[in-house]
Amino acid sequence: MSTLMEDPNVLGRRVKAERARRGWSLARLADVSGVSRAMISKIERGQSSPTAALLGKLSAALELSMTELLSSADGAAPGQVRRAADTPDWTDPDTGYLRRQMSRPGFPADVTEIVLPAGARVPMPAASYAFIAQLVWVLDGRLSLVEGTATHVLTAGDTLELGRPQAREFVNEGDGECRYVVIVTRKATA
């Protein structure tokens, strides 16, 4: 299977390019994202592989979905088959959380398959939902989605459209993997 991280600094170059496109210093991105300047610098130099939670903070600050932050331009035109072996993926180094990017850049929705290992917990900041609408569809296993004091337990076939922006945690309390699809569309921002 191919990976988004075959070149260890693909993500770092993307973060740096997005920061430069906005005319932001490291300090500005650190302030907006809540991620330290040192960590952003390490990511930009390819010296650190960020966690999913950290990617959520950076993508929120840059007003990009995680998919947009992780994606580079994919040369294949719409209507062409992309084989499973060519589907880009990314794995969180801490939790083993795996993202497979099913849709290509330019498609009107981000469609991502997630495999969440048993016992994994992936927190996402509220800001990462400020500019997107998101639907979660569980394919296999059991997913607990924690929103403040509420916990939504989803099993195979269940869906949940996420509401207002708030911090969330994706949790697999089961003994096996949980596989789900996340569909994201962009909302207008003020």
Phi, psi and chi 1 to 4 in degrees:
 res  aa     phi    psi   chi1   chi2   chi3   chi4
   1 MET       -  139.7 -176.8  169.8  -59.1      -
   2 SER   -76.6  168.8   72.3      -      -      -
   3 THR  -141.0  150.2  178.8      -      -      -
   4 LEU   -67.2  -19.7  -67.9  165.9      -      -
   5 MET  -108.1   25.0  -56.6  -81.0   98.6      -
   6 GLU   -57.1  -41.7  -76.2  174.8   -2.1      -
   7 ASP   -92.6  118.7  175.6  -13.7      -      -
   8 PRO   -62.4  -12.9   19.4  -27.7      -      -
   9 ASN  -115.2   19.1 -160.2   22.5      -      -
  10 VAL   -60.1  -49.5  167.8      -      -      -
  11 LEU   -64.5  -42.2  176.1   61.3      -      -
  12 GLY   -59.1  -43.9      -      -      -      -
  13 ARG   -64.9  -36.9  -75.5 -167.9  -58.4  -91.8
  14 ARG   -65.6  -45.5  176.1   76.9  170.8  156.2
  15 VAL   -61.7  -45.8  169.3      -      -      -
  16 LYS   -63.0  -42.2 -171.2  172.4 -173.9  173.4
  17 ALA   -64.6  -42.2      -      -      -      -
  18 GLU   -66.5  -38.0  -72.6  -62.5  -32.2      -
  19 ARG   -65.2  -44.4 -175.8  172.1   59.3   78.0
  20 ALA   -65.8  -39.1      -      -      -      -
  21 ARG   -59.4  -31.5 -171.2  170.6   71.3   80.6
  22 ARG   -89.2   -8.0  -70.3  162.7  175.7   76.2
  23 GLY    72.9   26.7      -      -      -      -
  24 TRP   -92.8  140.8  -71.4    4.9      -      -
  25 SER   -80.6  169.0   64.9      -      -      -
  26 LEU   -58.0  -40.9  -85.1  171.8      -      -
  27 ALA   -61.3  -40.6      -      -      -      -
  28 ARG   -64.8  -46.7  171.2   74.7 -167.1  -91.4
  29 LEU   -64.2  -39.1 -179.1   54.6      -      -
  30 ALA   -61.3  -43.6      -      -      -      -
  31 ASP   -64.8  -46.0 -176.2   51.5      -      -
  32 VAL   -70.2  -35.7  173.6      -      -      -
  33 SER   -92.3  -23.4   67.7      -      -      -
  34 GLY    79.3   13.7      -      -      -      -
  35 VAL  -104.4  136.1  176.3      -      -      -
  36 SER   -63.0  150.8   73.8      -      -      -
  37 ARG   -58.1  -41.0  -72.7 -174.7  -25.6 -163.2
  38 ALA   -60.4  -43.1      -      -      -      -
  39 MET   -68.3  -42.4  178.5   54.5   74.9      -
  40 ILE   -61.0  -42.9  -65.4  168.4      -      -
  41 SER   -60.6  -43.3 -179.2      -      -      -
  42 LYS   -62.4  -41.4  -75.3 -179.5 -179.3  180.0
  43 ILE   -63.7  -46.2  -67.9  167.2      -      -
  44 GLU   -62.9  -30.5  -72.9 -175.0   -5.3      -
  45 ARG   -88.8   -1.1  -66.8 -169.0  -43.8  -96.0
  46 GLY    75.7   20.0      -      -      -      -
  47 GLN   -95.0   -7.0  -64.7  175.3  -26.0      -
  48 SER  -143.8  138.7 -179.9      -      -      -
  49 SER  -100.9  114.4 -179.1      -      -      -
  50 PRO   -71.7  158.1   26.9  -33.4      -      -
  51 THR   -81.7  169.3   63.8      -      -      -
  52 ALA   -62.8  -39.0      -      -      -      -
  53 ALA   -63.0  -41.9      -      -      -      -
  54 LEU   -67.4  -39.9 -165.9  134.5      -      -
  55 LEU   -61.1  -38.0  -82.9  178.4      -      -
  56 GLY   -59.5  -41.6      -      -      -      -
  57 LYS   -66.8  -43.7  -70.0  178.5  179.3 -178.5
  58 LEU   -67.5  -42.8  -69.1  172.9      -      -
  59 SER   -64.9  -38.1   67.7      -      -      -
  60 ALA   -63.4  -45.1      -      -      -      -
  61 ALA   -62.2  -37.0      -      -      -      -
  62 LEU   -88.9   -1.2  -63.9  167.2      -      -
  63 GLU    52.5   47.6  -69.2 -167.7    3.0      -
  64 LEU  -124.1  145.7  -62.6  170.7      -      -
  65 SER   -68.9  161.8   67.9      -      -      -
  66 MET   -58.9  -36.3  -75.1  178.8   63.6      -
  67 THR   -60.8  -46.1  -62.6      -      -      -
  68 GLU   -62.3  -38.5  -70.1  170.2  -39.8      -
  69 LEU   -68.1  -37.9 -171.7   58.3      -      -
  70 LEU   -82.8  -18.5  -72.5  167.4      -      -
  71 SER   -88.5  141.7  -65.2      -      -      -
  72 SER  -110.2  166.1   58.8      -      -      -
  73 ALA   -59.5  131.9      -      -      -      -
  74 ASP  -107.3  119.7 -170.4  -72.9      -      -
  75 GLY   -70.2  -17.3      -      -      -      -
  76 ALA   -70.5  139.6      -      -      -      -
  77 ALA   -81.1  154.8      -      -      -      -
  78 PRO   -55.2  148.7  -23.5   32.7      -      -
  79 GLY    91.4  -10.7      -      -      -      -
  80 GLN   -93.7  143.8  -67.9 -176.7  -15.2      -
  81 VAL   -73.5  134.4  172.3      -      -      -
  82 ARG  -110.5  117.9  177.9  165.9   60.5 -174.6
  83 ARG   -71.6  153.1  -59.2  -67.6  174.3 -162.1
  84 ALA   -53.6  -38.6      -      -      -      -
  85 ALA   -66.1  -19.6      -      -      -      -
  86 ASP  -102.4    5.4  -62.1  -35.4      -      -
  87 THR   -78.3  121.4  -58.7      -      -      -
  88 PRO   -67.8  144.1    7.9   -7.4      -      -
  89 ASP  -139.5  166.7   63.1   36.5      -      -
  90 TRP  -148.7  138.7  175.2   81.8      -      -
  91 THR  -120.0  130.9  -58.2      -      -      -
  92 ASP   -66.7  124.3  179.3  -38.9      -      -
  93 PRO   -67.4  -21.7   23.7  -31.3      -      -
  94 ASP   -88.6  -43.3  -78.2   -3.0      -      -
  95 THR  -104.8  -17.6   63.5      -      -      -
  96 GLY    82.0    2.6      -      -      -      -
  97 TYR   -53.8  126.2  159.5  100.3      -      -
  98 LEU  -115.1  129.6  171.1   68.6      -      -
  99 ARG  -111.9  127.4  -66.5  176.8   58.3   89.1
 100 ARG  -115.2  121.1  -72.1 -171.2 -174.5  105.5
 101 GLN   -85.8  103.6 -170.5   52.4   43.2      -
 102 MET   -80.1  -38.1  -53.0  -45.7  -69.2      -
 103 SER   -91.5  157.0   57.7      -      -      -
 104 ARG   -93.7  158.8  -62.2  178.0 -167.4  -85.7
 105 PRO   -55.6  138.5  -25.3   34.9      -      -
 106 GLY    98.3  -19.4      -      -      -      -
 107 PHE   -68.9  144.0 -170.7   73.1      -      -
 108 PRO   -67.5   -6.9   12.9  -18.9      -      -
 109 ALA  -139.5  146.5      -      -      -      -
 110 ASP   -85.1  124.7  -68.9  -16.2      -      -
 111 VAL  -120.0  116.0 -179.3      -      -      -
 112 THR  -129.6  132.2  -53.3      -      -      -
 113 GLU   -91.6  133.2  177.0 -170.2   23.1      -
 114 ILE  -117.9  137.0  -53.1  -68.4      -      -
 115 VAL  -118.0  114.9  178.5      -      -      -
 116 LEU  -106.4  114.5 -167.3   60.0      -      -
 117 PRO   -64.4  159.5  -18.0   29.0      -      -
 118 ALA   -55.6  133.9      -      -      -      -
 119 GLY    81.4   -3.8      -      -      -      -
 120 ALA   -77.4  145.4      -      -      -      -
 121 ARG  -132.4  124.1  -56.9  178.7   80.4   86.7
 122 VAL  -124.1  106.1  178.4      -      -      -
 123 PRO   -82.6  145.0   28.1  -30.6      -      -
 124 MET  -129.5  134.4  -72.0  -68.0  152.3      -
 125 PRO   -73.5  155.0   27.8  -33.9      -      -
 126 ALA   -57.0  -37.9      -      -      -      -
 127 ALA   -60.4  -24.9      -      -      -      -
 128 SER   -70.9  -10.2   63.9      -      -      -
 129 TYR  -107.1    0.7  -58.0   99.7      -      -
 130 ALA   -66.0  -28.0      -      -      -      -
 131 PHE  -121.7   11.3   57.4   92.6      -      -
 132 ILE  -132.1  156.2   62.3  171.7      -      -
 133 ALA  -108.8  140.4      -      -      -      -
 134 GLN  -139.3  137.2 -171.7  170.4   20.8      -
 135 LEU  -120.4  133.3  175.8  114.3      -      -
 136 VAL  -110.7  129.9  176.5      -      -      -
 137 TRP  -128.1  112.5  173.6   24.9      -      -
 138 VAL   -81.8  128.7  175.4      -      -      -
 139 LEU   -98.3  -43.4  -58.3  175.6      -      -
 140 ASP  -144.3  145.9  -63.3  -56.1      -      -
 141 GLY    87.7 -159.7      -      -      -      -
 142 ARG  -134.4  130.1  179.0 -179.4  158.8  163.6
 143 LEU  -120.9  128.4  176.2   67.8      -      -
 144 SER  -103.6  122.7  -65.7      -      -      -
 145 LEU  -109.4  113.0 -160.6  113.3      -      -
 146 VAL   -98.4  124.5 -179.4      -      -      -
 147 GLU  -127.4   97.9  -60.3  178.9  -49.9      -
 148 GLY    62.5 -120.8      -      -      -      -
 149 THR   -90.6   -7.0   59.5      -      -      -
 150 ALA   -94.4  140.9      -      -      -      -
 151 THR  -126.3  125.2  -61.0      -      -      -
 152 HIS  -103.4  121.0  -53.2  -78.0      -      -
 153 VAL  -100.8  119.4  177.6      -      -      -
 154 LEU  -115.4  139.4  -52.4  172.1      -      -
 155 THR  -124.3  178.7   58.3      -      -      -
 156 ALA   -48.2  125.9      -      -      -      -
 157 GLY    95.5  -17.5      -      -      -      -
 158 ASP   -76.6  148.3  -66.8  -14.7      -      -
 159 THR  -129.1  157.6   62.0      -      -      -
 160 LEU  -146.3  121.5  175.7   63.2      -      -
 161 GLU   -86.7  121.3  -68.2  179.8   41.5      -
 162 LEU   -73.7  139.5  -58.1 -175.6      -      -
 163 GLY   -91.0 -138.9      -      -      -      -
 164 ARG   -56.2  152.8   67.2  176.4  176.8   77.4
 165 PRO   -60.6  127.0  -22.7   32.8      -      -
 166 GLN  -159.8  159.2   61.7 -179.9  -49.9      -
 167 ALA   -62.1  139.7      -      -      -      -
 168 ARG  -136.9  156.8  -66.8 -176.3  170.3   94.3
 169 GLU  -132.2  129.3 -171.1  171.8   31.0      -
 170 PHE   -97.2  120.9  -66.4   77.6      -      -
 171 VAL  -129.2  134.0 -177.7      -      -      -
 172 ASN  -113.6  100.2 -179.8   -5.2      -      -
 173 GLU   -89.8    0.9  -63.9  170.1  -26.2      -
 174 GLY   -81.3  178.8      -      -      -      -
 175 ASP   -88.4  -16.3  -65.0  -28.0      -      -
 176 GLY  -120.3  178.1      -      -      -      -
 177 GLU   -65.8  153.5  -67.7  179.4  -24.4      -
 178 CYS  -115.2  128.3  176.2      -      -      -
 179 ARG  -117.7  127.1 -168.8  168.8   62.9   97.1
 180 TYR  -144.8  163.5   57.7   98.7      -      -
 181 VAL  -113.1  137.2  171.8      -      -      -
 182 VAL  -114.8  127.0  175.8      -      -      -
 183 ILE  -114.8  123.3  -57.7  166.1      -      -
 184 VAL  -122.8  132.9  173.5      -      -      -
 185 THR  -124.1  153.5   60.0      -      -      -
 186 ARG   -84.5  138.2 -177.9  170.0  -74.9  -81.0
 187 LYS  -101.8  154.5  -65.7 -171.3  -64.6 -168.0
 188 ALA   -66.1  139.4      -      -      -      -
 189 THR  -110.4  155.4   56.7      -      -      -
 190 ALA   -74.5      -      -      -      -      -
